[in-house]
């Protein structure tokens, strides 16, 4: 029997590292009856942190999907939850989860408030227009301040954060909340792990503050309901709970309001209330009226409604390897219905794929199901070739859904197998890891023959090396981390390239005249403009010229690093009726790239990282001095939870081993977070040093 989609919720849980996402997910599993025992992150027993590396480090690395049912106001809700990582190196997991989710529970620590990764994830949620609900966790901790966090969400994230509750007591004395919608106090009962609560009168010392916040709440939602607006001005006491919730839901779905609630997941307080609000305020698949895509046959825009009667369409958002069932593909179904044992059409590969079995996921455990319908999330097995971002659809009604964009890796590592026997195993293992993670890239250095793996940060590569050893039983030697530099050009040049080869019989001939210049503002990659008139070069050879330049971009003239982009205008040329062919023009373009680029004043581009250091005041001078030595540019300072926050931009090449150094100069009291910000030209001295090192390595190879 098909479920009523009105009672389905696809939500994610996102936050900065250590805000309590996984603990919150564990409480949801416990309260919904899926788990009968509370799992704890710090004990390594959390359901969604099932990888050995996650349990050891107490962090989330992969986004885990769980399915639960929740009873709310007499209705049984079906909920797919994705617990995403907080660490910046694994932003890809958040990115791909947000692409397929309808709503998001955004966690903040009541002590630390809005942290760097909160800002990154918030921006990603803005990109996908995901409605969100704020949950301020850790209210039992010293220094917790709910309203301060609400203000930060408003000011730092530029959102209209509106509290639906204010806390009764704080820190150790946190025991309940004032419900601003129902105008009552509730206190959680600790005997049954917060399963139930007792209604209490609003404490006298909170009445004035609660009245002020209730007025702000009513004022914010009154815009969404005219009758509510009239009541708000004429008779605010007659406004009902239902009216407020209906208007609040509309405002939340529009992204105009972010409702804020608070609690302490570890102490079992406030999670059920937050879940009730998820059912009440966050969207069901029906609230997203239709997903738009393109028809691969003619490029026309088409839509699919969230209905099982529509043709099947789904997006593959994650590939995972399971030791028991093999390769799993997580899909979000947007329309239609998929049955186990049936075929789907992959719009990218233009092939049919057989889906042998369908599973409802519970972290790393699978429950087999017969079919999956519109609005649901499931995992499928049996396919041959599905990649992250592929659209799966009905062959008679093809559609291509918008895929996902992933950032380029910024750090690399040379690796080699310890024994000859591991060579093949390493290739297979790296292939599987690259398939799972679109931000992990593998290539072979043409000059040295070394295998280079690239990722988003030191922790990212560290975890991947660990997985090679444990999951795939491959022992490798690794070199020192290397920065993923790029090259760029800063000037324009005109160049003529003639390619001739005569070897008896038919020869090779191509002649092109080009103008190479930096890209137009905001564009990356190759901009190719064909300005040939009068048939100086036959039309069928033009794509070969473009291909020659495109293939050359991966290997710059300074030190062999990829070129970020350039504009090539093909203005003239000539051909030979017999000797000219497509390959000749491609080779002419490659030679032109090599000859002309040194005249375009090429520069080396280095990745610049945004770093935020939280340090006690007495260590501030040392921390700032150290950042200056690392070519850091100070961006600002702030105070958070009694400590100083230093924000700076620092080149990645200067940041290796920074965490250890920071611990040394602050006696282990400071913490730091770092994420990629942008590329910028490297100073002359650094550029010369890098080029000399690359040339030296080539000479020794």
C-alpha positions in Angstrom: 0.0 0.0 0.0 1.4 3.4 -1.0 2.1 5.7 1.9 0.5 9.2 2.1 3.4 11.5 1.1 2.0 14.2 3.4 3.4 12.1 6.3 6.9 11.6 4.8 9.9 13.7 5.8 13.3 13.6 4.3 15.6 15.6 6.6 19.3 16.1 7.3 21.1 16.9 10.4 24.0 19.3 9.8 26.3 21.4 12.0 29.9 22.3 12.8 32.1 19.5 14.2 31.2 18.5 17.8 27.8 20.3 18.0 26.1 17.0 18.8 24.6 15.8 15.4 25.3 12.1 16.0 24.1 12.2 19.6 20.9 13.8 18.5 20.4 11.2 15.8 20.9 8.5 18.4 18.2 10.0 20.6 15.8 10.1 17.6 16.5 6.4 17.0 15.9 5.7 20.7 12.7 7.7 21.1 11.2 6.4 17.8 11.7 2.8 19.1 14.3 1.8 16.4 17.0 1.3 19.1 16.3 0.0 22.5 19.6 1.3 23.9 21.1 4.7 23.7 24.3 4.8 21.6 27.0 7.3 22.6 29.6 8.9 20.3 32.2 9.1 23.0 31.9 5.4 23.7 32.1 4.5 20.0 28.6 2.9 20.1 26.6 5.4 17.9 24.6 3.7 15.2 25.3 6.1 12.4 29.1 6.3 13.2 29.6 2.6 12.2 33.0 2.9 10.5 36.0 1.9 12.7 37.6 5.3 12.0 34.5 7.1 13.1 34.3 5.2 16.4 38.0 5.7 17.2 38.0 9.4 16.5 34.5 10.3 17.7 33.7 12.1 14.4 31.4 11.5 11.5 33.0 10.8 8.2 30.3 9.5 5.9 26.7 10.6 5.9 24.6 7.7 7.2 20.9 7.3 6.3 18.4 5.9 8.8 14.6 5.4 8.5 12.3 5.9 11.5 8.6 6.3 12.2 7.3 9.0 14.5 3.8 9.4 15.9 2.6 12.9 16.1 -1.0 14.1 16.7 -2.4 10.7 15.9 -0.6 10.3 12.6 2.3 8.0 11.8 5.1 9.8 10.0 7.8 8.1 8.0 11.1 9.9 8.2 14.4 9.4 6.3 17.2 11.1 8.3 20.7 11.7 7.0 23.4 12.4 9.7 26.1 14.4 7.9 29.7 15.0 8.9 30.7 18.3 10.5 34.4 18.3 9.5 35.3 20.6 6.6 37.2 17.8 4.8 34.0 16.0 4.3 31.8 18.9 3.1 31.1 16.7 0.0 28.9 14.5 2.2 26.8 17.5 3.3 26.6 18.9 -0.3 25.2 15.7 -1.8 22.8 15.1 1.1 21.4 18.6 0.8 20.7 18.1 -2.9 18.2 15.3 -2.1 16.7 16.4 1.2 13.5 18.4 1.7 14.4 20.0 5.1 17.3 20.4 7.4 17.7 20.4 11.2 20.6 22.7 11.8 22.4 22.2 15.1 24.3 24.8 17.0 26.2 24.4 20.3 24.7 26.7 22.9 28.2 27.5 24.1 30.0 28.0 20.8 27.2 29.4 18.7 27.8 29.9 14.9 31.1 28.3 14.0 33.0 28.2 10.6 31.6 25.0 9.4 28.1 26.2 10.3 28.6 29.0 7.9 29.8 26.7 5.1 26.9 24.3 5.5 24.4 27.2 5.8 25.7 28.6 2.4 25.2 25.1 0.9 21.7 25.0 2.3 21.0 28.4 0.7 22.3 27.1 -2.7 19.7 24.4 -2.6 16.9 26.5 -0.9 16.4 24.0 1.8 14.0 25.1 4.6 15.6 24.6 8.0 14.8 24.4 11.7 17.5 25.5 14.3 18.2 23.3 17.3 20.5 24.8 19.9 22.0 21.8 21.6 24.2 21.5 24.8 22.0 23.8 26.9 23.3 22.0 30.0 26.9 23.1 29.4 28.6 26.0 31.3 28.3 29.2 29.3 25.2 28.1 27.3 23.2 31.0 26.0 20.2 30.2 23.8 19.2 33.8 22.9 22.8 34.8 22.1 23.0 31.9 19.6 19.7 33.0 18.1 21.2 36.5 17.6 24.3 35.0 16.0 22.2 33.0 13.5 20.4 36.2 12.7 23.5 38.4 12.3 26.2 36.1 11.1 24.1 33.9 8.8 21.7 36.7 7.6 18.5 34.8 8.5 15.4 35.6 10.3 15.8 33.3 13.3 12.8 33.3 15.6 12.7 31.4 18.9 9.6 29.2 19.5 10.8 28.6 23.1 12.9 30.2 25.8 14.8 28.1 28.3 13.8 27.5 31.9 17.1 27.5 33.8 20.5 27.3 32.2 23.7 25.2 32.4 23.3 22.6 35.2 19.9 24.0 36.1 18.4 23.7 32.6 15.3 21.7 33.0 12.6 22.9 30.6 11.3 25.5 28.3 8.5 28.1 27.9 6.5 27.2 24.9 5.8 30.6 23.2 3.1 29.2 20.9 1.1 27.4 23.5 2.0 29.8 26.2 2.9 27.2 28.8 6.0 26.0 30.7 7.2 22.4 30.2 9.7 20.5 32.3 11.1 17.1 31.2 10.9 14.1 33.4 14.3 12.7 34.0 13.0 9.3 35.3 12.1 8.1 31.8 15.0 9.6 30.0 13.0 12.7 28.9 10.3 10.6 27.2 7.6 12.6 28.9 7.2 16.1 30.3 5.1 17.9 32.9 3.3 21.1 32.2 4.1 23.9 34.7 3.1 27.5 35.1 5.5 30.0 33.4 8.1 31.1 36.1 7.4 34.6 37.3 10.9 35.8 36.4 10.4 34.8 32.8 6.9 36.1 32.1 8.1 39.5 30.9 10.8 38.1 28.6 8.5 35.4 27.3 5.8 38.0 26.5 8.3 40.0 24.5 9.5 37.0 22.5 5.9 35.8 21.9 5.0 39.2 20.4 8.1 39.0 18.1 7.0 35.5 17.0 3.4 36.6 16.3 4.6 39.7 14.4 7.0 37.6 12.2 4.3 35.1 11.2 1.4 37.6 10.9 2.7 38.5 7.4 1.7 35.0 6.3 -1.9 35.1 7.3 -4.2 38.2 6.9 -6.7 37.1 9.5 -3.8 36.5 11.9 -2.6 40.1 11.2 -6.0 41.5 12.1 -6.2 39.5 15.3 -2.6 40.5 16.2 -3.6 44.2 16.2 -7.2 43.8 17.6 -7.3 40.8 19.9 -3.9 39.0 20.2 -5.3 36.8 23.0 -7.7 35.0 20.6 -4.9 33.7 18.3 -5.0 29.9 18.3 -2.1 27.5 18.3 -3.2 26.1 14.9 -3.3 29.6 13.3 0.3 30.3 14.5 1.6 26.9 13.3 0.0 27.1 9.9 1.4 30.6 9.3 4.8 29.5 10.7 4.9 26.5 8.4 4.3 28.7 5.3 7.1 31.1 6.4 9.5 28.3 7.1 8.9 26.6 3.7 9.4 30.0 2.1 12.8 30.3 3.9 11.7 33.6 5.4 11.8 32.3 9.0 14.2 29.9 10.7 12.3 28.6 13.8 14.7 28.0 16.7 14.2 25.5 19.6 16.7 24.3 22.3 17.6 21.3 24.3 20.3 19.0 25.4 20.5 15.8 23.4 23.0 14.1 25.7 20.7 14.7 28.7 17.6 13.6 26.7 16.0 17.0 26.8 14.1 18.7 23.9 14.7 16.1 21.1 11.1 15.0 21.0 9.8 18.5 20.8 12.2 19.2 18.0 10.9 16.2 16.2 7.3 17.3 16.6 8.3 20.6 15.0 10.0 18.7 12.1 6.6 17.1 11.4 4.8 20.3 11.8 7.0 22.8 10.1 9.4 21.1 7.6 8.3 20.1 4.1 6.9 16.8 2.9 7.8 15.7 -0.7 4.5 17.2 -1.7 5.5 20.7 -0.7 8.2 20.6 -3.4 5.6 20.7 -6.2 7.7 19.3 -9.0 11.4 18.7 -9.8 12.6 20.1 -13.1 15.0 18.5 -15.5 15.7 18.4 -19.2 14.8 15.9 -21.9 18.1 14.4 -23.1 16.7 14.0 -26.7 15.8 17.6 -27.4 17.1 19.6 -24.4 13.6 20.9 -23.5 12.7 21.6 -19.8 10.4 19.0 -18.3 8.9 18.4 -14.8 8.1 15.4 -12.6 5.6 15.6 -9.9 6.0 13.7 -6.6 3.5 11.0 -7.6 3.8 7.2 -8.0 1.7 7.5 -11.2 4.3 9.7 -13.0 7.1 8.1 -15.0 10.0 7.0 -12.7 12.9 9.4 -12.0 15.5 9.3 -9.3 18.9 10.9 -8.5 21.9 8.7 -7.4 23.5 10.8 -4.6 26.0 8.4 -3.1 27.8 5.2 -3.9 29.1 3.0 -1.1 30.8 -0.4 -0.8 29.3 -2.9 1.6 31.3 -6.1 2.5 28.1 -8.2 2.3 26.0 -6.8 -0.6 28.7 -5.2 -2.7 28.2 -1.8 -4.3 25.2 0.2 -2.9 23.7 3.2 -4.7 21.7 5.6 -2.6 18.8 7.1 -4.5 16.2 9.8 -3.9 13.1 8.9 -5.9 11.3 12.0 -7.2 8.5 10.4 -9.2 7.1 7.0 -10.1 7.8 3.7 -8.5 10.7 1.2 -8.7 10.3 -2.5 -8.0 13.1 -4.9 -7.1 14.2 -6.9 -10.2 13.2 -4.2 -12.7 15.3 -2.2 -15.1 16.1 1.6 -15.0 17.6 3.8 -17.7 20.8 5.8 -16.8 20.6 9.1 -18.7 24.4 9.7 -18.5 25.6 6.3 -19.8 22.5 5.8 -22.0 22.4 2.2 -20.8 19.8 0.1 -18.9 20.7 -1.0 -15.4 19.0 -3.9 -13.6 18.2 -3.2 -10.0 18.2 -6.7 -8.3 17.4 -5.6 -4.8 16.2 -2.5 -2.9 17.0 -1.8 0.7 15.8 0.7 3.3 19.0 1.8 5.0 19.6 1.8 8.7 23.2 3.1 8.9 25.3 0.1 7.7 22.4 -2.4 8.0 19.9 -3.0 5.3 16.2 -4.0 5.4 15.1 -5.5 2.0 11.9 -3.9 0.6 9.9 -4.8 -2.5 9.7 -1.4 -4.0 10.4 2.3 -3.5 8.1 5.1 -4.5 8.1 8.9 -5.1 9.4 11.0 -2.2 11.4 8.2 -0.6 15.1 7.5 -0.1 16.5 4.0 -0.5 19.6 2.0 -1.5 19.8 -0.3 -4.6 22.2 -3.0 -5.6 22.9 -5.0 -8.8 23.9 -2.2 -11.1 27.0 -2.2 -13.3 27.8 1.5 -13.9 26.1 4.3 -11.8 28.1 7.3 -10.6 27.3 10.0 -8.0 24.9 12.6 -9.6 23.5 10.2 -12.3 19.8 10.4 -13.1 17.9 7.1 -13.2 14.6 7.2 -15.1 12.1 5.4 -17.2 13.6 4.5 -20.7 10.4 5.6 -22.5 10.3 8.9 -20.6 13.9 10.0 -20.1 14.8 13.0 -18.0 18.2 14.5 -16.8 18.0 16.0 -13.4 20.5 18.7 -12.4 23.6 17.0 -11.2 25.9 18.1 -8.3 29.0 20.3 -8.4 31.9 19.3 -6.2 35.0 21.4 -5.3 38.5 20.5 -6.6 40.9 18.8 -4.2 43.6 21.1 -2.7 46.2 18.6 -1.3 48.0 15.6 -2.8 50.1 12.7 -1.6 52.3 10.3 -3.6 51.8 6.7 -2.7 53.1 3.3 -3.8 52.3 -0.3 -2.7 54.8 -1.9 -0.3 54.9 -5.1 -2.3 54.5 -6.1 -5.9 51.6 -8.3 -5.0 49.6 -5.2 -3.8 49.9 -3.4 -7.1 46.6 -4.7 -8.6 44.8 -4.6 -5.2 45.8 -0.9 -4.8 44.4 0.0 -8.2 41.0 -1.7 -7.4 40.8 -0.1 -3.9 41.6 3.4 -5.2 39.0 3.0 -7.9 36.3 2.0 -5.4 37.2 4.9 -3.0 37.2 7.4 -5.9 33.8 6.1 -7.0 32.4 6.7 -3.5 33.9 10.1 -3.0 33.8 12.7 -5.9 36.3 15.0 -4.1 38.9 12.2 -4.0 41.0 12.1 -7.2 43.7 9.6 -8.4 46.2 10.1 -11.2 49.6 8.9 -12.3 52.4 11.5 -12.6 53.6 11.2 -16.2 57.2 12.2 -15.3 57.8 10.2 -12.1 55.3 7.3 -12.7 54.1 7.8 -9.1 50.4 7.4 -8.1 49.2 10.7 -6.7 46.0 10.8 -4.6 44.3 14.2 -4.0 41.7 15.2 -1.4 40.2 18.1 0.6 42.7 18.1 3.5 45.1 16.2 5.6 42.4 14.4 7.7 40.6 13.4 4.4 43.7 11.7 3.0 44.5 10.3 6.5 41.1 8.5 6.7 41.4 7.3 3.1 44.9 5.8 3.8 43.5 4.1 6.9 40.6 2.7 4.9 43.1 1.3 2.3 44.8 -0.6 5.1 41.7 -1.9 6.9 39.0 -2.4 4.4 41.1 -3.3 1.4 44.1 -4.9 3.2 46.6 -2.8 1.1 49.9 -1.7 2.6 51.3 1.5 1.1 54.3 3.8 1.5 53.4 7.5 1.3 55.3 10.6 0.6 55.0 14.0 2.2 51.7 15.9 1.5 51.9 18.2 -1.6 49.9 21.3 -2.4 47.7 21.2 -5.4 49.0 24.3 -7.2 47.4 25.6 -10.4 48.7 27.9 -13.1 47.1 30.9 -14.7 48.0 33.5 -17.4 47.9 37.3 -17.0 48.6 38.7 -20.5 47.5 38.3 -24.1 49.5 37.1 -27.0 49.1 36.3 -30.7 50.7 33.2 -32.2 50.9 31.3 -35.4 51.6 27.6 -35.3 52.3 25.5 -38.4 52.6 21.7 -38.0 54.3 19.8 -40.9 55.4 16.2 -41.1 56.6 14.5 -44.3 57.5 10.8 -44.0 57.0 9.6 -47.6 53.5 9.1 -48.8 50.8 11.1 -47.1 52.1 13.8 -44.7 50.6 15.9 -41.9 49.8 19.6 -42.2 47.9 22.1 -40.1 48.3 25.9 -39.7 46.5 28.0 -37.1 46.7 31.6 -36.0 45.3 32.3 -32.5 45.0 34.9 -29.8 45.4 33.6 -26.2 44.3 35.8 -23.3 43.0 35.4 -19.7 39.4 34.3 -19.3 36.6 36.8 -19.2 35.5 37.7 -15.7 34.0 34.9 -13.7 34.7 32.1 -16.3 36.8 29.1 -15.8 38.2 26.4 -18.1 38.7 26.9 -21.8 36.7 29.6 -23.6 37.1 28.8 -27.3 35.9 31.3 -29.9 36.0 30.4 -33.6 36.5 33.6 -35.7 37.4 31.8 -38.9 35.7 33.3 -42.0 35.8 32.2 -45.6 36.7 28.6 -44.9 40.4 29.2 -44.2 40.1 26.0 -42.1 37.4 23.5 -42.9 34.6 23.4 -40.3 35.2 19.7 -39.5 38.7 20.5 -38.2 37.7 23.3 -35.7 36.6 20.9 -32.9 40.1 19.2 -33.1 41.7 22.6 -32.5 39.5 23.1 -29.4 40.2 19.5 -28.2 44.0 20.1 -28.5 43.8 23.2 -26.2 41.3 21.5 -23.8 43.7 18.5 -23.3 46.7 20.8 -22.8 45.1 22.6 -19.9 45.9 19.7 -17.5 49.7 20.4 -17.9 50.9 24.0 -17.6 54.2 25.4 -18.9 55.6 26.6 -15.5 55.7 23.4 -13.5 53.2 21.1 -15.1 50.2 22.1 -12.9 46.7 22.4 -14.4 45.9 25.8 -16.0 42.8 27.3 -14.4 41.6 28.7 -17.7 42.2 30.8 -20.7 40.4 32.3 -23.7 41.5 31.1 -27.2 40.4 33.0 -30.3 41.0 31.1 -33.6 41.4 34.0 -36.1 43.1 32.5 -39.2 44.8 29.5 -40.6 45.3 27.3 -43.7 45.1 23.6 -44.6 46.3 21.2 -47.3 43.7 19.3 -49.4 45.5 16.0 -48.9 47.8 16.2 -45.9 45.5 17.9 -43.4 43.4 15.8 -41.0 41.8 16.2 -37.5 44.9 14.9 -35.7 47.2 17.4 -37.4 45.0 20.3 -36.2 44.9 18.8 -32.6 48.7 18.5 -32.5 49.1 22.0 -33.9 46.9 23.3 -31.0 49.0 21.4 -28.4 52.2 22.8 -29.9 50.7 26.3 -30.0 49.8 26.0 -26.3 53.4 25.0 -25.4 54.9 27.8 -27.5 52.5 30.7 -26.8 51.8 30.3 -23.1 55.3 31.4 -21.8 54.6 34.8 -23.6 51.3 35.2 -21.6 53.2 35.9 -18.3 52.1 32.7 -16.6 51.9 32.7 -12.8 51.7 29.9 -10.2 48.4 30.0 -8.2 48.4 28.6 -4.6 45.4 27.6 -2.5 44.6 30.0 0.3 42.8 28.6 3.4 40.5 30.4 5.7 41.5 29.6 9.3 39.8 30.3 12.5 41.7 29.8 15.8 40.0 29.7 19.2 42.6 30.6 21.8 42.8 31.8 25.4 43.6 35.5 25.6 47.1 35.1 27.0 48.2 33.0 24.0 46.9 35.5 21.4 50.2 37.2 20.7 52.0 33.9 20.1 49.2 32.6 17.8 49.2 35.7 15.7 53.0 35.9 15.5 53.0 32.2 14.3 50.3 33.0 11.6 52.3 36.0 10.4 55.3 33.8 10.0 53.2 31.6 7.8 52.3 34.5 5.5 48.9 34.8 7.1 46.6 37.8 6.5 44.5 38.7 9.6 40.8 39.0 8.7 39.3 39.9 12.0 39.0 39.1 15.7 36.1 38.2 18.0 35.3 36.9 21.4 33.4 33.6 21.9 32.6 31.8 25.1 35.4 33.7 27.0 38.1 32.9 24.5 39.5 34.9 21.6 38.7 34.0 17.9 41.3 34.9 15.3 40.3 34.7 11.7 43.0 34.7 9.0 43.7 33.7 5.4 46.9 31.6 5.1 48.5 29.7 2.1 48.0 25.9 2.4 51.7 25.3 1.8 52.5 27.0 5.2 49.9 25.0 7.1 51.2 21.5 7.2 51.6 20.3 10.8 49.9 23.4 12.1 47.7 21.6 14.6 50.8 20.2 16.4 52.5 23.6 16.5 49.4 25.3 17.8 49.1 22.8 20.6 52.8 23.4 21.5 52.5 27.2 21.7 49.2 27.2 23.6 49.9 24.1 25.8 47.0 22.3 24.1 44.4 24.9 24.9 43.7 26.3 21.4 41.7 24.7 18.6 41.5 25.6 15.0 39.4 24.9 11.9 40.5 25.4 8.3 38.7 25.3 5.0 39.6 26.2 1.4 38.8 29.8 0.4 40.3 30.6 -3.0 43.4 30.5 -5.2 45.7 33.5 -5.7 49.1 34.1 -7.4 52.0 32.9 -5.3 54.8 35.4 -4.4 57.8 35.3 -6.7 60.1 33.6 -4.2 57.6 30.8 -3.6 57.0 30.4 -7.3 60.7 30.0 -8.1 61.1 27.5 -5.2 58.2 25.3 -6.4 59.4 25.4 -10.1 62.9 24.5 -9.0 61.6 21.6 -6.9 59.5 20.2 -9.7 62.5 20.5 -12.2 64.7 18.7 -9.6 62.2 15.9 -9.2 62.0 15.4 -13.0 65.8 15.4 -13.3 66.0 12.6 -10.7 63.2 10.6 -12.1 
